[in-house]
Amino acid sequence: MAIGNTPPFGLSALKKTAVDQLEEAIVTQVLHGQAINAGGILISNMRHVQSLGESFKAVKRGIELLQQGVSLEFVSEEVRMAISSLDAITGRDLDADLLDQIFASFCIGK
């Protein structure tokens, strides 16, 4: 097997030989040799990325408010917003707009 500029190599899924070499060749081809953190998390759904970003911003604002000594009612609102953003990913609190966004990504009944 050869991928991109990688020299050909033998591969057996049955015997599980050269699987590491295949993975390395794919990463090299796709990421152009850039190192990646294989232990990290990959988020491929844009809606999830946005929700995680909103949650992160809310937590950051909450921490800033705590550091400023602002009343805990305001901090708790930031925590609520962070949880709400995460709920949009986990499905705990789906609203109609979110359902529309989800189903707009799928071809149902066509």
N, C-alpha and C positions, 0 to 999 in steps of 0.2 A: 504494500500500500504506500502511496506517496500523497502528501498534502502540500500544496504550494511548492516552495523551494526545498522542502524536506526530502532527503534521499529516500528511495523506497525501502520499506522494512516489512518483515513478516508479522502478521497479526492473527491471533486466534481467540475469538470470544469464548469458544468451548474450553480451551486450555488456559484461558486468561493470560496469554503471553503478549507482551508489548502494549498492554493497555495504557501503562504510564507514558510510553513513547507516543502513542496516539493522542493522549490528552495533551501532552506537551506540544505536539505538532499543531493541534487545533488552536490551543491558546496562542502559540506563536503566530499563526496565520491570522487569527481573528483580532488579537490585541497588538499585533506587529511587534512582538517581543517584549512588551511592557510587562513588568511583574505585577501580579495580582495577589491579594490576600485571599487564599482559598478558604480560610476559616471565616471570612466575612459573610455578610448577608447580601443577597442580590434581590432587589425589588424591581420587577419587570412591568408591573401594572401602574400606569401613570396616575390613576386615581389613588392607589395606595401610596405612591410617592408624595402626592399632594397632601394627603391626610397625615402622613408621618411628618411632613414639613410643618403643617399647621399645628400639630401636637407639640412638636419641638419648640416652635415659637412661643406657644402658650406657656409651656414649662419654663422657658427662659424668662418670659415676662413675669411669671410668678416668682421666680428666684430673685429677679431684680426688685420686685415690690417688697419681698421679705427683707432684702438687704437695705431698702430705704425705710423700713419700719412702718410701711403702710398697713392699714387695718386688714385683719385676716379675711374679712368679707370680700375684699378685692382680690386677694391671693386665691381664695377658694373659687372665685369665678374663673380665674385662669386655669385652675386645676380641672374644673368642670369642662371648660372648653377643650383641654387636652384630652380628657377622657372621651368626650363626644367625638373628637376627630379619630380616635382609636376605635371607637364603637362603629364608625363608618366602615372600617376595614373588617372587623370581626362580625358585623351584622347584628349586633345587640340592639341597635336603635336605628332601624332603617326608616327613612322618610320617603315620600313619593318622589322627590327630585332625585334622590340617590338611586332609587329603583329605576327611574327613567335612564339615568346615566349608565347603570349596569346593563340593562337590556338593550340599550342603543348599540352596545358592543357586539351583540349576538344577532344572528339571522335566525329568528324563530318563526316557523311556519312558512318558510319560503322554499 
